[in-house]
Amino acid sequence: MNPRPLRRRAGALAALWAGASLLAGPAAAAEPNFPITPQQRSTAQQVAQAGIPLSELAPNAPDSHTVQSGDTLWDISKLFLKSPWRWPELWGMNLDQVRNPHLIYPGQVLVLEKTGDRARLRVAQAGGGAPENTVRLSPRVRSNLLDNGAIGSIPLHLIGPFLTEAMIFNNDELSRAPRIVAAQEGYVAMSQGQLAYVLGDVNRSSGYRLFREPQPLYDFDTNELLGYEARYVGTADFVRPGRNFEEDGTPVVVPATVAIKSVRMEVNVGDRLAPLPARDLDAYVPHHPNVPMAGRVLQIYGDALSAGQNQIVALNRGARDGIERGHVLALWRQGDRQAKRIDGERAVLQLPNEQNGLLFVFSVFERTSYALILSVNVPVFAGDAFTQP
């Protein structure tokens, strides 16, 4: 593989942390401060002063843009930049208060300022300096707003379900999780609204996910066991606890009861329960890895053999390898190898690897991660490579 060289300056990552609190609307005042080192602050100041080269702007970058409720950070990034992951470098920084750098709200006017051969983006101040522009209202099928009213990084309906459904367990802990042992009236398969009976430690939590058949994931190159991916079945709510007692000297076990709340497929005896995590839809900036990155697509999420745009793939790199939520990665397709006669001699013709698209990492585990395919030229297969863009 011939990965492209790093094009991102070291200041961009620091700029991400140093963030443009100028962007924050009223809700951002309550956001907690992020830690920042003196070196990061110094680098961010340099980035704030420099801006980004005009050559990095999109050919038709507008002078201003009014944020709308259907926008995403990725949409806006593409509007202004050739390389959307260089978004943090475009902002002028307010380093007096370092808060969440990526809270942008509908109705705000983003103004592109050009000075010499550099450009920066700012939010127009109320009452002056803003171009005559109003919020454009247009039909939207889905909203991409977070709970605090800020816009999301990418269309939330694409990744929202996977934040709770797609799960890679670091160990085989699911094999020891509470399991369904019976259903009402002797049913083997259950659907929404039915009761299921569970052995194991269940309680009045916020709910449970149901999983089936955890499958080990092995690295393509090293054969290292990276984790266990379990097939998502549905959700269930706690109804009543179980109990144990003796009857005529014989132990009697009364299982706990749960109600099937939602199903992706029929619930079976033997399915395992895992607590439903808090739904995390906080915005996170698309950004370039700050170190060279290389790995492979472990598998396509679901039953498909290949994947296209807006589908999910598992990667063989995770937190221990420096993968972060919001990382943008380049997909590569292996060039064909053909036996040919060249100038009368038998030879092997190896075509070069070609970039195939972009990935957006949205869930990170210790040794693996999940990514959304943002764009792709030809279908993606397990084993395809990725690098920094």
Secondary structure, 3 states (H helix, E strand, C coil): CCCCCCCCCCHHHHHHHHCCHHHCCHHHHHCCCCCCCHHHHHHHHHHHHHCEEHHHECCCCCCEEECCCCCCHHHHHHHHECCHHHHHHHECCCCCCCCCCCCCCCCCEEEEEEECCEEEEEECCCCCCCCCCCCCCCCCCCCCECCCCCECCCCHHHHCCHHHHCCEECCCHHHHCCEEEEEHHHCCEECCCCEEEEECCCCCCCCEEEEEEEEEEECCCCCCEEEEEEEEEEEEEEEECCEEEEECCEEEEECEEEEEEEECCCEECCCEEEECCCCCCCCCCCECCCCCCEEEEEEECCCCCEECCCCEEEECCCHHHCCCCCEEEEEEECCCEEEEEECCEEEEEECCCEEEEEEEEEEECCCCEEEEEEEECCCEECCCEEECC
